[in-house]
């Protein structure tokens, strides 16, 4: 700072230079014979500047201590330097007096001596009423979402992997949906060289057409399931009544064969077996008799 050449500090010097350009382009001062002037802006408004009191009706010179564009236009008319009318707190001399004193060095905390008073502890924790916060406090430089007071994190733009456009992702992409201005088109048929008819490719179906197509598919599936269910029930249904028994047909050999005398019953058990013969036993006897005849 000591090597800097100038009366005012560097940042204040930049502000004065910007106000000088605005004063030269936008302001015109009209004097009344004293240290007061009426400054007309390029927009048509007027401000009164008092150089003796260092005031302006725009109140920028009063609040900041830096001459505004109206004050600089007036100072240029009076052949005065704007740097001389800056508040003393912005001068290089004031800055050097503030930091003229030497800042004494200090030891680390482990070398500090212990005092006689009690140890300084952090304040006791008291739980605040209400639900605790789960979101961090957003900074002022973060983006504002949809013009509301809620601030969001600063992030790069999202690019869709489906259509390649910026601003949405693949999940929220709507390129496959039909546009609102599309109307239902009629199906056109064209004939190729062989004479077979081909249907031209049409655009995406409208929501009503998609809904109708789904309803037709569901109706077809319901009818198909109903017919299959009826066929299964008819095949598994048991027949009523006892099925007729097939009577064995006597062959020519058995018909011409003379009847044989019944075998003598040796015991009660044998008579019971003959009386309670089954169909299988009869069929075995018939087959055996046919083999003997042959």
C-alpha positions in Angstrom: 0.0 0.0 0.0 2.9 2.3 0.6 4.1 1.9 -3.0 0.6 3.0 -4.3 0.6 6.5 -5.8 -2.6 8.3 -5.1 -4.7 10.0 -2.4 -7.6 7.5 -2.3 -7.6 3.8 -1.9 -7.6 1.6 -5.1 -11.2 0.4 -4.9 -12.6 3.8 -4.3 -10.5 5.1 -7.2 -12.2 2.6 -9.5 -15.7 3.8 -8.4 -14.8 7.4 -9.0 -13.5 6.6 -12.5 -16.8 4.9 -13.4 -18.8 7.9 -12.1 -16.7 10.2 -14.2 -17.7 8.3 -17.4 -21.4 8.5 -16.4 -21.1 12.2 -15.6 -19.6 13.0 -18.9 -22.2 10.9 -20.9 -25.5 11.4 -18.9 -25.3 14.7 -16.9 -25.4 18.4 -17.6 -24.8 20.9 -14.8 -26.4 24.4 -14.7 -25.0 26.8 -12.0 -26.8 29.5 -10.1 -23.8 31.6 -9.0 -23.0 29.7 -5.8 -21.6 26.3 -5.0 -25.0 24.8 -5.9 -25.9 23.4 -9.3 -28.9 21.9 -11.0 -27.9 18.7 -12.9 -30.1 17.4 -15.6 -29.9 13.7 -16.4 -30.3 12.1 -19.9 -33.7 10.7 -18.9 -35.0 14.2 -18.2 -34.9 14.1 -14.3 -33.0 16.8 -12.4 -31.0 16.7 -9.1 -29.6 19.5 -7.0 -26.0 19.3 -5.8 -24.5 21.4 -3.0 -20.7 21.2 -3.1 -20.3 23.2 0.2 -22.3 20.7 2.2 -21.2 17.7 0.0 -24.8 16.6 -0.6 -26.9 15.5 -3.5 -30.7 14.9 -3.8 -29.9 11.3 -5.0 -28.4 10.7 -1.5 -25.5 8.6 -2.8 -22.9 11.2 -1.9 -24.5 11.6 1.5 -24.6 7.9 2.4 -21.3 6.6 0.9 -19.1 9.6 1.1 -18.1 9.0 -2.6 -19.1 11.7 -5.1 -21.9 10.5 -7.4 -22.2 11.2 -11.1 -24.2 14.4 -10.4 -21.5 15.7 -8.0 -18.7 14.9 -10.3 -20.4 16.8 -13.1 -20.8 19.8 -10.8 -17.1 19.5 -9.7 -16.0 19.4 -13.3 -17.9 22.6 -13.9 -16.2 24.3 -11.0 -12.7 23.0 -12.1 -12.3 20.9 -8.9 -10.8 17.5 -8.5 -13.3 14.8 -7.3 -10.6 13.0 -5.3 -10.4 16.0 -2.9 -14.1 15.7 -1.9 -14.0 12.0 -0.9 -14.7 11.1 2.7 -11.5 11.0 4.8 -12.0 7.4 5.7 -11.2 6.4 2.1 -7.9 8.2 1.9 -4.5 6.5 1.8 -3.3 8.5 4.8 -6.1 7.2 7.0 -5.4 3.6 5.9 -1.7 3.9 6.8 -2.5 5.4 10.3 -4.9 2.5 11.1 -2.3 -0.2 10.3 0.7 1.9 11.6 0.7 0.1 15.0 2.6 -3.2 15.2 0.6 -6.3 15.9 2.3 -8.2 18.7 2.9 -12.0 18.2 1.2 -14.5 20.5 2.0 -18.1 21.7 -0.2 -21.1 20.9 -2.9 -22.2 23.4 -0.8 -25.0 24.9 1.6 -22.3 26.3 -1.0 -20.2 27.8 -1.1 -20.0 31.6 -4.0 -21.3 33.6 -6.1 -18.7 35.4 -7.8 -18.9 38.8 -11.4 -18.8 37.4 -13.5 -21.8 36.4 -13.1 -23.5 33.0 -15.0 -22.0 30.2 -17.5 -24.6 28.9 -19.8 -24.5 25.9 -23.4 -23.5 26.6 -25.8 -26.3 27.7 -27.8 -27.9 24.8 -31.5 -27.2 24.9 -33.7 -29.0 22.4 -35.8 -26.5 20.4 -39.5 -27.1 20.0 -40.7 -28.5 16.7 -39.3 -31.0 14.3 -35.6 -30.8 13.7 -34.3 -29.6 10.3 -33.1 -32.2 7.8 -32.1 -29.8 5.0 -29.1 -27.5 5.0 -29.4 -23.8 4.7 -28.9 -22.8 1.0 -26.4 -20.1 0.1 -27.2 -16.9 -1.8 -25.2 -17.8 -4.9 -27.2 -21.0 -5.5 -29.9 -20.9 -8.3 -33.5 -20.0 -7.5 -36.0 -22.6 -8.7 -39.0 -21.3 -10.7 -38.6 -17.8 -9.5 -39.5 -18.7 -5.9 -37.6 -18.0 -2.7 -36.4 -21.7 -2.5 -32.8 -22.1 -3.7 -31.5 -25.2 -5.4 -28.1 -26.6 -5.8 -26.0 -25.3 -8.7 -25.7 -28.1 -11.3 -25.0 -28.6 -15.0 -27.7 -29.0 -17.5 -29.1 -32.5 -18.0 -29.0 -34.2 -21.5 -31.5 -36.8 -22.6 -30.1 -40.1 -23.7 -33.2 -40.8 -25.9 -33.6 -37.7 -28.1 -30.3 -35.9 -27.3 -31.9 -32.7 -26.2 -30.8 -30.6 -23.1 -33.2 -29.9 -20.3 -34.6 -33.3 -19.4 -33.5 -36.9 -18.9 -34.5 -40.2 -20.5 -37.2 -40.9 -17.9 -39.1 -37.7 -18.5 -38.6 -37.7 -22.3 -41.8 -37.1 -24.3 -40.5 -37.5 -27.8 -42.4 -40.8 -28.3 -45.8 -39.2 -27.5 -47.9 -37.8 -30.3 -48.0 -34.0 -30.7 -51.2 -32.2 -29.8 -51.7 -30.8 -33.4 -51.6 -34.3 -35.0 -55.0 -35.5 -36.3 -56.2 -39.0 -37.2 -55.0 -40.0 -40.7 -56.8 -42.4 -43.0 -55.1 -45.6 -44.0 -53.8 -45.5 -47.6 -53.0 -48.6 -49.6 -50.5 -48.8 -52.4 -49.8 -51.5 -54.9 -46.3 -52.6 -55.8 -45.0 -54.2 -59.1 -46.4 -57.6 -58.2 -49.9 -56.3 -57.5 -49.9 -57.0 -53.8 -51.3 -54.2 -51.6 -49.1 -52.7 -49.0 -50.2 -50.4 -46.2 -48.3 -47.1 -45.9 -46.5 -46.4 -42.7 -48.5 -44.0 -40.5 -47.5 -41.8 -37.6 -47.8 -42.7 -33.9 -51.3 -43.6 -32.7 -53.3 -41.1 -30.7 -54.2 -41.8 -27.1 -57.8 -42.8 -28.1 -56.6 -45.2 -30.7 -54.2 -46.8 -28.3 -57.0 -47.2 -25.7 -59.3 -48.8 -28.3 -56.5 -51.2 -29.4 -55.9 -52.3 -25.8 -59.7 -52.9 -25.2 -59.9 -55.0 -28.3 -57.0 -57.1 -27.3 -58.4 -57.6 -23.8 -61.8 -58.7 -25.2 -60.1 -61.2 -27.5 -58.2 -62.7 -24.6 -61.4 -62.9 -22.5 -63.3 -64.8 -25.2 -60.4 -67.2 -25.8 -60.1 -68.0 -22.1 -63.8 -68.6 -21.8 -63.8 -71.1 -24.7 -60.8 -73.0 -23.2 -62.5 -73.1 -19.8 -65.7 -74.5 -21.4 -63.8 -77.2 -23.3 -61.9 -78.3 -20.1 -65.1 -78.5 -18.1 -66.8 -80.7 -20.9 -63.9 -83.1 -21.1 -63.6 -83.6 -17.3 -67.4 -84.0 -16.7 -68.2 -87.7 -15.6 -70.8 -89.7 -17.6 -74.1 -90.4 -16.0 -75.2 -94.1 -15.4 -73.2 -97.3 -15.6 -71.5 -98.0 -18.9 -73.0 -101.1 -20.7 -71.1 -104.3 -20.4 -69.9 -106.1 -23.5 -71.3 -109.6 -23.7 -68.8 -112.1 -25.0 -69.8 -113.6 -28.3 -69.7 -117.4 -28.6 -67.6 -118.8 -31.4 -68.8 -121.5 -33.7 -66.6 -124.1 -32.0 -68.1 -123.3 -28.6 -71.6 -123.4 -30.0 -71.2 -126.9 -31.6 -69.3 -128.2 -28.6 -71.4 -130.6 -26.5 -72.1 -129.4 -23.0 -69.8 -130.9 -20.4 -70.9 -132.2 -17.1 -70.2 -129.9 -14.2 -67.3 -130.9 -12.0 -68.1 -132.4 -8.7 -67.9 -130.0 -5.8 -65.3 -131.2 -3.5 -65.8 -128.6 -0.8 -67.8 -125.6 0.2 -65.0 -123.3 -0.6 -64.8 -124.4 -4.3 -68.5 -123.9 -4.7 -68.2 -120.4 -3.4 -65.4 -119.6 -5.8 -67.5 -120.9 -8.8 -70.6 -119.0 -7.7 -68.6 -115.7 -7.3 -66.6 -115.7 -10.5 -65.6 -112.4 -11.9 -65.6 -111.1 -15.5 -61.8 -111.6 -15.7 -62.1 -115.2 -14.7 -64.8 -115.8 -17.3 -62.7 -114.2 -20.0 -59.7 -116.4 -19.1 -61.8 -119.5 -19.3 -63.2 -118.5 -22.7 -59.7 -117.8 -24.1 -58.5 -121.2 -22.8 -61.4 -123.0 -24.4 -60.6 -121.3 -27.7 -57.0 -122.4 -27.5 -58.1 -126.0 -26.9 -60.4 -126.0 -29.9 -57.7 -124.8 -32.2 
